[in-house]
Amino acid sequence: IIPLIPRQLCDNVGLDAADVLNKLRQKHVLPSGEGTLYGVDVNNGGIIDSFMNFVWEPAVVKINALNAVTEVACLVLGAEEKVKNPKVYSIGFS
């Protein structure tokens, strides 16, 4: 668990961060893995099963990020190729 985000959430809404983080750690270390989806419940002050309460990270955000990274990588590689072989790209334009 990365405690920075839950701690900041607790601080922002006035919850006891140590208490909430302790509860989260207890859930996240369950051997069956059933507690991995628990997060901070800012409405009721505690922890909550995020999946069962329909708090999902949208897949669209991750897909858009991957598409953007792929596009940037292609642009960088294309620019590198043009720098390595400038004569190939200047044929017919002289």
N, C-alpha and C positions, 0 to 999 in steps of 0.2 A: 504494500500500500504506500502510496506517495502521500504523506500527511500534510503537505503544504496546502493543497486545495481544500480538503475538508476543514482544516484548521482556519483558513481564511473565511470559509463559509460560516463557520461557527462564530467567528469574531464579528462578521458583518451583521449577523442577526441577533447577537447577544447570548449565544449559548455557551455553556461550559465546554470549551474545546477539549480539555483533558478527558472529561467524562465521555464525550461523544467519540473521540478517537479510541479510547479504551474499548468501548462497545464495538466499534468497527473492527478493531484488531481481533477481538474475540470471535466475531463472525467470519472474518476473512481467513482465519487459520483452521477452520473446521476441515477435517480430513476428507469429507465427502465432496467438498467444493461447493456446497449449497449456499454458503455465505458470501461468495465472491461478488454477488450482484447488489450487496447492501451499500447504501450511501447515506448521506446526511439528510434528515428530514427537517427542513427549515420551518415548515408549517406547524408541526407539533412538538418540535424540540427533542430530537433523538435520532434514531436510525430507522431506515425503511428499506424494504426489498424493492429496489428501483424497477426491476423488470415487472413484478406483479402490480406495480402502481403506474405502469405505462410511462416510465421515464427512460427513454431510449435515446442513444446517440444516433442521429440520422445517418444512414448509409450514404445519402446523397452528398454530404459534406466530405466524407472520405473519398468517394468516387471523384468528385470535382478536384480535390487536392491531388489525387494520383494523376488525373488527366493533366493538370497544370504542371506538375513536376515532369511528366513525360514530355510535354511540349517544350519546356525550358531545356531539357536535356537534348532534345533533337535540334533546337536552335543553336545551342552551344557546340554540338558536334558538327553541325553544318558550317558554322563560322570557322571552326578549326580547320575543316577540310578546305575551305576557300583560302585561308591563309597559307596552308601548306602547298597548294597547287594553284597559284594565281594565274599561270599561263593558260591552264585548261579553261578557266572561266572568262578569259579575255579574248579567246578565239572568236573571230567574226565581229568583234566590236571595235576593231582598230581602224 
